[in-house]
Amino acid sequence: MSVTDFQILQEQRALRILSVFFGKENVPHALLFTGIHGVGKRTAALMFAMACNCRRFADGTVQSRVDRDVMTVVGCDCKACRKILSGNHPDIHRVAPSGGMIRIDRVRELRHSLSLKPYEASLRIVIVEQAQTMNPEASNALLKILEEPPDRTIFILTALTPGDLLPTIASRCINVRFDPVPRRRRAAVWRAKYDLTSVEADLFAIMAEGSPGRINMDSPADRKAWLRRRKWLLNRLSEITSGTDRDLAVNGLMAFAERLFREKALIDGSLDMIRSFLRDLIIFKHAPEKILNEDVLSDIRRISIIFTEKSLLSKIEAVNAAQKAVGSNANIRLTLEVMVLQLAKK
């Protein structure tokens, strides 16, 4: 995790809310970070854990909580912050899905760890990532912990929406919503970090669709791979949704779904790009100057007149449903096949 990851989050309203909690030393025992995949919930959770345990505050280097916010820890090199960022802090517990699900055994392990006193942290932090993937047994076990939380322990759960969790869990948490990161903000930070042209930075910002964590940009090879992926995806979408390939054989559609399925790490980002293209088809009908994917304007102009707005909205709903199903441990291949058939539907 780099300073850039933190910088992209800098304008989040959610961070201002967390800074208020932190500055008043009145942190709720359970927080629920909600927002779309890759928007920065996990990064913010680690940032908050660092702020709660940064040694500069403990030794008086930074004197006043009121005069600082959560962003103060960006770039900190104290022992506690280094341990948290490297994943080696004994009092920062991270619970994440394994095989697409959080099972009760993992929550039992957590409960045992929490029965012991913190080793060195001012505040012990438990981060439950993608809490919506907990199975019923794990959810009920976590609920019992939240009902009688250990001292000096803060729980941070991340999910898409509060409705994805048991109501009894969501009601015990303060919901902190993370909004999509503005495209210009993402483009400006990435252009400076990766020495991109303005066109390249805009393309990556469009692909991220408000969620910087969706795409891996760490190396030139990664960035080239995403650009190739986008080109292939938009070309294929153009064929499927246009009159030239509307009657595409089922085998061809299934091959498209299979290609999406094979590269599981790219599924979320690919679905974002599909939705962005479909959304542009609708926007073009009303305000052509506001489309995002300007480099495929000719395709958008041609395809937009083929479908009604109602039909395009149903396709976007199919993409949204697929994205939610993929995130909740559904049959991914079947989910993508159903979505692709809906995309090709007249």
C-alpha positions in Angstrom: 0.0 0.0 0.0 1.5 3.3 -1.1 1.1 7.0 -0.2 -0.8 7.3 -3.4 -3.5 5.0 -2.1 -4.0 7.3 0.8 -3.9 10.5 -1.3 -6.7 9.3 -3.5 -8.8 8.9 -0.4 -8.0 12.4 0.9 -11.2 14.1 -0.2 -13.5 11.3 1.2 -16.2 12.6 3.4 -15.8 9.4 5.3 -12.3 10.3 6.4 -13.6 13.6 7.9 -16.2 11.6 9.9 -13.4 9.3 11.2 -11.2 12.3 12.0 -14.1 13.7 14.2 -14.3 10.5 16.1 -10.6 10.3 16.5 -10.1 14.0 17.5 -12.7 13.8 20.2 -11.3 10.4 21.4 -14.9 9.1 21.2 -14.6 6.2 18.8 -17.6 3.9 18.5 -16.8 0.2 19.4 -18.1 -0.9 16.0 -17.9 0.8 12.6 -19.3 -0.3 9.3 -17.5 1.0 6.2 -19.8 0.7 3.2 -19.4 1.4 -0.5 -18.6 -0.2 -3.8 -15.7 -2.6 -4.3 -12.3 -1.0 -4.4 -13.4 2.4 -3.2 -10.8 2.4 -0.4 -12.6 0.9 2.6 -9.8 -1.5 3.5 -7.2 1.3 3.0 -9.2 3.6 5.3 -9.5 0.9 7.9 -5.7 0.4 8.0 -5.2 4.2 8.1 -7.6 4.4 11.1 -5.8 1.6 12.9 -2.5 3.4 12.4 -4.0 6.7 13.7 -5.3 4.9 16.8 -1.9 3.4 17.6 0.7 5.8 16.0 3.7 6.2 18.4 4.0 9.9 17.6 0.8 10.6 19.5 1.8 8.3 22.4 5.2 10.0 22.9 3.9 13.6 22.4 5.5 14.3 19.0 2.0 15.3 17.9 0.4 17.0 20.9 -3.2 17.6 20.1 -5.8 15.2 18.7 -8.0 18.1 17.8 -5.3 19.6 15.5 -4.9 16.6 13.3 -7.0 14.1 11.3 -6.6 10.6 10.2 -4.5 11.6 7.2 -1.7 12.6 9.6 -0.4 9.1 9.6 0.3 9.0 5.9 4.0 8.3 5.4 4.6 7.8 9.1 7.6 5.6 9.8 7.0 4.8 13.5 7.3 1.2 14.7 3.5 0.7 15.2 2.6 2.1 11.8 5.2 0.0 10.0 3.9 -3.1 11.7 0.3 -2.3 10.8 1.2 -1.7 7.1 3.2 -4.9 6.9 0.5 -6.9 8.5 2.7 -7.9 11.5 1.1 -6.0 14.3 -0.1 -8.5 17.0 -3.1 -6.4 18.0 -4.5 -5.6 14.5 -6.7 -8.6 13.5 -7.8 -8.9 9.9 -10.6 -11.4 8.9 -11.0 -11.9 5.2 -12.9 -14.4 3.0 -11.2 -17.7 2.2 -12.6 -19.5 -0.8 -15.2 -16.7 -1.1 -16.6 -17.1 2.4 -15.8 -16.2 6.0 -16.6 -19.4 8.1 -17.3 -19.9 11.8 -13.8 -21.4 12.4 -12.2 -18.0 11.6 -14.5 -16.2 13.9 -13.8 -18.7 16.7 -10.1 -18.0 16.2 -10.8 -14.3 16.5 -12.8 -14.8 19.7 -9.9 -16.7 21.3 -7.4 -14.0 20.3 -9.7 -11.3 21.8 -9.9 -13.2 25.1 -6.3 -12.2 25.6 -5.2 -8.7 26.6 -3.7 -6.5 23.8 0.1 -6.9 23.6 1.1 -3.4 22.8 -1.7 -1.5 21.1 -3.4 1.5 22.6 -6.6 0.3 20.8 -6.9 -3.2 19.4 -8.5 -3.1 15.9 -10.5 -5.9 14.3 -11.0 -5.5 10.5 -13.6 -7.8 9.0 -13.3 -7.5 5.2 -16.2 -8.2 2.9 -18.4 -9.0 6.0 -21.2 -9.8 3.6 -19.4 -13.1 2.8 -19.9 -14.5 6.4 -22.0 -17.6 6.4 -24.9 -17.7 8.9 -22.9 -19.4 11.6 -20.0 -16.9 11.4 -22.5 -14.0 11.4 -24.1 -15.3 14.6 -20.8 -15.9 16.2 -19.6 -12.4 15.4 -22.9 -10.9 16.7 -22.2 -12.5 20.1 -18.8 -10.8 20.2 -20.3 -7.4 19.2 -22.9 -7.7 21.9 -20.2 -8.0 24.6 -17.1 -6.3 23.0 -13.7 -6.7 24.7 -12.2 -3.6 26.3 -9.9 -1.4 24.2 -11.1 -3.0 21.0 -12.6 -1.4 17.9 -14.4 -3.4 15.2 -14.4 -2.2 11.6 -16.5 -4.2 9.2 -16.5 -3.5 5.4 -19.5 -4.3 3.1 -21.2 -3.1 0.0 -24.3 -1.9 1.9 -25.7 -2.3 5.4 -28.5 -4.4 4.0 -25.9 -7.1 3.1 -25.4 -7.9 6.8 -27.7 -9.3 9.5 -29.8 -6.4 10.7 -28.7 -7.2 14.3 -25.1 -6.7 13.2 -25.7 -3.6 11.1 -27.6 -2.0 14.0 -24.7 -2.4 16.3 -22.3 -0.5 14.0 -22.0 3.2 13.0 -22.3 3.2 9.2 -19.6 5.3 7.5 -20.3 5.5 3.7 -17.5 5.8 1.2 -18.4 7.6 -2.0 -16.9 6.8 -5.4 -13.7 8.7 -5.9 -14.1 11.6 -8.5 -12.5 10.7 -11.9 -10.5 13.9 -12.0 -9.0 13.2 -8.6 -7.9 9.7 -9.6 -6.5 10.8 -12.9 -4.5 13.6 -11.4 -2.9 11.4 -8.7 -2.1 8.6 -11.1 -0.7 10.9 -13.8 1.8 12.3 -11.3 2.7 8.9 -9.8 3.1 6.8 -13.0 4.2 9.6 -15.4 1.1 9.0 -17.6 -0.2 11.2 -20.4 -3.5 12.9 -19.7 -5.2 10.6 -22.1 -3.8 7.5 -20.4 -4.6 8.8 -16.9 -8.2 9.5 -18.0 -8.6 6.0 -19.5 -7.4 4.4 -16.2 -9.7 6.7 -14.2 -12.7 5.6 -16.4 -11.8 1.9 -15.9 -11.6 2.3 -12.2 -15.1 3.8 -12.2 -14.8 5.4 -8.7 -13.0 2.5 -7.2 -9.2 2.9 -7.4 -8.7 -0.6 -5.9 -10.4 -2.3 -8.9 -7.4 -2.2 -11.2 -3.7 -3.0 -10.5 -1.4 -0.3 -11.8 1.8 -1.1 -10.0 3.9 -2.0 -13.0 4.0 -0.9 -16.7 3.1 -4.5 -17.6 0.0 -4.3 -15.4 -1.1 -1.1 -17.0 -0.6 -2.4 -20.5 -2.6 -5.5 -19.7 -5.5 -3.4 -18.5 -5.4 -1.3 -21.6 -5.4 -4.5 -23.8 -8.3 -5.9 -21.7 -10.3 -2.7 -22.2 -9.8 -2.7 -25.9 -10.8 -6.4 -26.2 -13.8 -5.9 -24.0 -15.2 -2.9 -25.7 -14.7 -4.5 -29.1 -16.5 -7.6 -28.0 -19.3 -5.6 -26.4 -19.7 -3.7 -29.7 -20.1 -6.9 -31.6 -22.6 -8.4 -29.1 -24.8 -5.4 -28.8 -24.7 -4.2 -32.4 -26.7 -5.5 -35.4 -23.6 -7.1 -36.8 -23.5 -9.8 -34.1 -26.9 -9.6 -32.5 -27.6 -13.2 -33.6 -24.3 -14.5 -32.3 -24.4 -18.2 -31.7 -24.7 -19.3 -28.1 -21.3 -20.9 -28.3 -19.8 -17.6 -29.1 -21.5 -15.9 -26.2 -20.4 -18.7 -23.8 -16.8 -18.2 -25.1 -17.1 -14.6 -24.1 -18.3 -15.5 -20.6 -15.6 -18.1 -20.3 -12.9 -15.6 -21.1 -14.3 -13.3 -18.4 -14.4 -16.2 -15.9 -10.8 -17.4 -16.6 -9.3 -14.2 -15.3 -11.0 -14.0 -11.9 -8.8 -11.2 -10.6 -10.1 -9.0 -13.5 -13.8 -9.8 -13.2 -14.8 -6.8 -11.0 -12.9 -4.3 -13.2 -14.3 -5.9 -16.4 -17.9 -5.7 -15.1 -17.2 -2.0 -14.3 -16.1 -1.4 -17.9 -19.2 -3.2 -19.3 -21.5 -1.0 -17.1 -19.6 2.1 -18.1 -20.1 1.3 -21.8 -23.8 0.6 -21.4 -24.3 3.7 -19.3 -22.7 5.8 -22.1 -25.2 4.3 -24.6 -28.0 5.8 -22.4 -26.2 9.1 -21.8 -25.6 9.6 -25.5 -29.3 9.7 -26.1 -29.6 12.8 -23.9 -26.2 14.5 -23.5 -23.6 13.1 -25.9 -21.0 15.5 -24.6 -21.1 13.8 -21.2 -20.1 10.3 -22.2 -17.0 8.8 -20.6 -15.6 6.5 -23.2 -15.0 9.1 -25.8 -12.4 7.0 -27.7 -15.2 4.7 -28.8 -17.7 7.5 -29.7 -18.4 6.1 -33.1 -19.5 2.7 -31.7 -21.6 4.4 -29.0 -23.3 6.6 -31.6 -24.1 3.6 -33.8 -25.3 1.2 -31.0 -27.2 3.8 -28.9 -30.0 4.0 -31.5 -30.5 0.2 -31.6 -31.7 -0.2 -28.1 -34.4 1.6 -26.1 -33.4 3.2 -22.8 -35.5 0.6 -20.9 -33.6 -2.3 -22.6 -30.2 -0.7 -21.8 -31.3 -0.2 -18.1 -32.2 -3.9 -17.9 -28.7 -4.8 -19.2 -27.1 -2.6 -16.6 -29.3 -4.3 -13.9 -27.9 -7.6 -15.2 -24.4 -6.4 -14.8 -25.1 -5.1 -11.3 -26.7 -8.4 -10.3 -23.7 -10.3 -11.7 -21.3 -8.2 -9.7 -23.3 -8.7 -6.5 -23.5 -12.4 -7.1 -19.8 -12.7 -7.8 -19.1 -10.9 -4.5 -21.3 -13.3 -2.5 -19.8 -16.6 -3.4 -22.2 -17.5 -6.2 -21.5 -19.8 -9.1 -19.3 -17.3 -11.0 -19.3 -19.1 -14.4 -23.1 -19.5 -14.4 -23.5 -15.9 -13.3 -21.4 -14.6 -16.1 -23.2 -16.8 -18.7 -26.6 -15.5 -17.6 -25.3 -11.9 -17.8 -23.8 -12.3 -21.3 -27.1 -13.7 -22.6 -28.9 -10.7 -21.2 -26.4 -8.4 -22.9 -27.1 -10.0 -26.3 -30.9 -9.9 -25.9 -32.8 -7.7 -28.2 
